[in-house]
Amino acid sequence: MTDETGQQPQPDPREEMFVVDAGLLSEDQLDGLVDEYCTRYHGLNDTENPMAERERVKSAVRRGDLVVWFDPVENAASLGIPE
């Protein structure tokens, strides 16, 4: 009799999302992520001008309230809450 519960495959760490230091990004790259975040979270919520949140979002990145997540599977970055 074998115990198969210990035989489950482990996730590939190369496919795990990870945080990228925002200081490693160019200003243009960071601006693009901020714009995407503003339109994603505010653009569909009956907000008349979602881009008015840009400076507030950028400040949150500088404070560490939002971080840059990179998804190696999708080869894409986005802003999100740190873990």
N, C-alpha and C positions, 0 to 999 in steps of 0.2 A: 504494500500500500504506500503510495507516494502522496506527498502534500503539494498540490499544484498552486496553492496561494502564493508561495514564494517564487514562482516561476513566471510571474506576469512581466511583460516587457516594460522596461523603464523608458521614460521619454528621452529623446535625444537632446542633450544640452545645447547642441548647435542650433536647435530649432526653437529655443526658448527666447522670449522677448527680453531685452535688457535695456537699462537706462544708459543714455549717452550724455556726457557732460555737455551742457548747452554752450559752454565756452569754446568747445571745439568746432561749433558751427559758425559759418559766415553770417553776417547780419542779414543777407538776402535769404539764406536758408531758414533762419529763425523767423524772419518776417513771413515767409511762406507757411510755416507751421502755425504761426499765430493767426494768419488769415484763415487757414483751413479750420482751426479750432473755433474761431468766431463764427464762421458760417455754419459749421456743423452743429454747434450747440445753441446758437442764437438765430440763425437764418431761417429756421422753420418754426420758430416759436412766436410768430406774430410780432417780432421785433422789427420796428421800422428801419433801423439802421444798425445791423449787427456789427459792422466794422467800427462803431463807436467804442466798442469794448477792447480794441487793439492794445491800447496802452495799459489798461488794467490787466490784461492777460500777459503781456510782456513783463510787467512788474511781478506777476505771480511766478513766472519762470525764473526771474532773477532772484527772488526770495526762496525758491525751491518748493513753493506750494504746487507748482506744476513742473513736471519733468519731461524730457524727450525720451520716448520709448521707441526702440527700433525692433522691428519684426523681421528676422532674417528669412523666414519662409516667404513672406510677401515682399521682402526687400523694400520696406516702407517705414517711414518714421511718422510719429504723431505725438501730440502733447497729451498728457494724462496725469492723474494723481499718483504720487509716489506710493510704494507699498510700505 
